[in-house]
C-alpha cells in the first residue's frame, strides 16, 4: 500500500566511512558531521543551542529586623493615636493648669519685687528717731593703752 520512493542504505561499522563530497568551507551553517546510534557518520542539521536560561532567583529569607519593624509599626502607630486622643481629652485640664502656673509665676515675681519695697518703706518710717553714737578714743604713746567714751543721743 505504501511504497518507498528511495532506498535507505546504512554502512556497517566495519566499512570505512566515506568522506562527504563537500569541503569544510562549503558546509552551510548549522550542518555538522554526526555519528548516528548505529555507528554511521553523516552530515545533519543540528539544533541551535539556546542560550543558558538566567538563574532563577532564590527566595531570600526576610531579615529579622524587617520582621520586627513590621510587627512594631502598628503598635507604635496605635500608641501615637492613643496619646493624641488622651491629649484631646486632657486639653481643658492642661489649659487650666497652665493658667494656674502662670498665676503662680506672677505671684512669685510680685513677691520678689514687693517684699523688698515693703521692707524699705518700713525702715524709713522707723528711722525718724534714730540714735546717734559718738565715740572718742585717746591713746598715749605707741604701745599705750587706749581709753574711749561712747555717747548716745
PyMOL commands that set and color helices and strands:
alter all, ss='L'
color gray80, all
select helices_A, chain A and resi 24-26+64-129
alter helices_A, ss='H'
color red, helices_A
select strands_A, chain A and resi 31-35+41-45+133-139+146-152
alter strands_A, ss='S'
color yellow, strands_A
deselect
rebuild
show_as cartoon
